[in-house]
Amino acid sequence: MYTIYQITNKVNGKSYVGFTTENPPERRFVRHRNLANSGAPGHLYNAIRKEGIGNFSFLIREMGENEEYGRNIAESMYIAWLGPEYNKTYGGEGAHGCSPSLETRMKISKAKTGVKLSLEHVAAAKAGRKLGIPLSEENKKNISIKISLRMRGIPKTLEHRQKLSDATKKYWKEKKNAPLAQQQCGRPISG
């Protein structure tokens, strides 16, 4: 079973179209949120971090039984039809596990064959890989300060603590008032 879904930014109307076999498909939306929160790179994740997950909606476009059709045809068709701005590819292959064809690998090999690197280039490459580059005392002190702040947290002002408290109260009030069918992993699903 597969699902083609669309995630839309309510602020600017930009969207992302994806394919999943997860059941229920809303789990994929939750995974996108978690990846954004963990700092994963990508247009969609950058937008989620900037606008907040509450400004995104999750819409199921199509569901079906044939996963190969969904991955290779349906996803590509929806991407071509809708023109989502956050997609990096035309679909079907995803960003992971994509390898160049034999023809492409041969072209790359031919282009690099016989190319001699300058001594400066080789030296710079070796220097870049060198581990254990000594740090100045000032660099060590700055690193130590940043690590210690991260470990114990940066002190918050009374105003900041009040904003955090208000946001938490608002979240729990909205969660309490949201119907159970609209909740997924403790958060309301936008629709």
QUICORVEN-V13143 format. One record per run of one state. SS is the DSSP state (alpha for helix, beta for strand, coil for the rest). FROM is the first residue (numbers start at 1). TO is the last residue. If there is no record, write none. Layout:
SS_FROM_TO / SS_FROM_TO
//
This chain:
coil_1_1 / beta_2_9 / coil_10_14 / beta_15_20 / coil_21_25 / alpha_26_37 / coil_38_42 / alpha_43_51 / coil_52_52 / alpha_53_55 / beta_56_64 / coil_65_66 / alpha_67_82 / coil_83_101 / alpha_102_112 / coil_113_118 / alpha_119_129 / coil_130_136 / alpha_137_152 / coil_153_157 / alpha_158_177 / coil_178_179 / alpha_180_182 / beta_183_184 / coil_185_186 / beta_187_188 / coil_189_191
//
